[in-house]
Amino acid sequence: MIQGNTESNNGKQSEFSVWGKELERLAQEGVKKEITKHKVAGHPIFYSLKGVPIMELSDGRCFEYHLRSDGTRKIIREVNS
């Protein structure tokens, strides 16, 4: 069986891991900035928390909601953020 240079492969893997973590950090930073801009403009943001659809208003209040087939939303309840 032929083995490559393990030390070299580990170095490349480590470099790739560092690069991946930096890319993830930059992406998260960008998402946070866009969410802030969206909320400052008065728009709600939508996400899922443990499988529950959440609408967060620009004032920070959060609501569980149901999206109806006609595209409108029905507020189920307010949830603690």
Secondary structure, DSSP 8 states (H G I E B T S, - for coil): -----HHHHHHHHHHHHHHHHHHHHHHHHHHHHHHHHHHHTT--EEEEETTEEEEE-TTS-EEEEEE-TTS-EEEEEEE--
